[in-house]
Amino acid sequence: MVDGNRLADAANRSPILVLGVGNILLRDEGVGVRVIEALREMPLPEGVELLDGGTAALDLVHFLAGRRKLIVVDAVQAGQEPGAVFRFTPDDLSWGGGEGLSLHQMGLLDGLAMADLLADGPPREVVVFGVQPGELGWGLDLSPAVAAAVSRVVRLVLDELGAGPAVGRLC
């Protein structure tokens, strides 16, 4: 969950934030949080901060501001098989969703727009990894297909932290 004590001024922030969002009580909706949990068990490059954003959405604006790079992981309705993984940017969302991406991610766009109004400004680069959910009912466990996608998303995030080249729309 978001920890208010972690709000630090931009000078003390890590330049890169990996943000997992979602509701772990709704099975696959919590995939972003589950990826953050997995990343916490791994060595990360210096200058990387992990944040479980839960369902806070716009409450995260101050966490976004002043970053060099923001990597977001979330469930996304894209009309594909459960566990399908996508890489996109806010520009992909703003033009209307090319591959059927839902407006579920509009909270991210709103948050980035609000961060633009802060003195530190929005992150310079934003990448979103979306995972197609399969099960959204009550429960704490991810569906098998989405659970299998967690390790793939972890690898993609680690790759993004290393070199950062585009990996394509469907991963």
WOTA-V268341 format. One record per helix or strand. SS is the DSSP state (@ for helix, = for strand). FROM is the first residue (numbers start at 1). LEN is the number of residues. If there is no record, write none. Layout:
<<SS,FROM,LEN> <SS,FROM,LEN>>
//
This chain:
<<@,4,3> <@,10,3> <=,16,6> <=,26,1> <@,27,13> <=,48,7> <@,57,8> <=,69,7> <=,85,4> <@,90,5> <@,103,15> <=,125,7> <=,139,1> <@,144,19> <=,170,1>>
//
